[in-house]
Each structure stands twice: as structure tokens, then as C-alpha cells.
Amino acid sequence: MSSSPDIVIIGSGVGGATVAAGLAVTGAQILILEAGDHIADLPVNRDQRAIFQRGHFRPKETWYEANGKGFNPGNYY
């Protein structure tokens, strides 16, 4: 017999991973679904300056507000 998870979290990014970590102590069965690739274990992927100052993980795309003004969504948008 297979079991079903109590909680399904879509995405293991900052929000999903934080929620999963917070809920883990409840003993609930948690399933995290992730479509993205594994992040390689490279020094630049752990470098705070590369991430927050040099935009290492910033998407190279423009999103648009309702008024048509473009912006870069940033690391955690």
C-alpha cells in the first residue's frame, strides 16, 4: 500500500525550502516538487557577494508592471 503526503510543496527555493524546514518538526509527510536543476557545488554558488552584490543568480529577463514599466525580478521575487 502506498501512502500520500500530508503536505505538497511546489518548489524548493527560498520559500519552499523554508516552509518545508518549518513543517518538518510536525512529523507530517512532506513532498517537495522541483522542476529546476540541482545547483552545482561551486564556490561562487555559496559566495554571498557574488549572489547579493554581483547578481550571480539574478534572472536575465525583464518583467513588466501593469503600466508597462519593466524591471528585473531579482533573486527572490
Secondary structure, 3 states (H helix, E strand, C coil): CCCCCCEEEECCCHHHHHHHHHHHCCCCCEEEECCCCCCCCCHHHHCHHHHHHCCCCCCCCCEECCCCCEECCCCCC
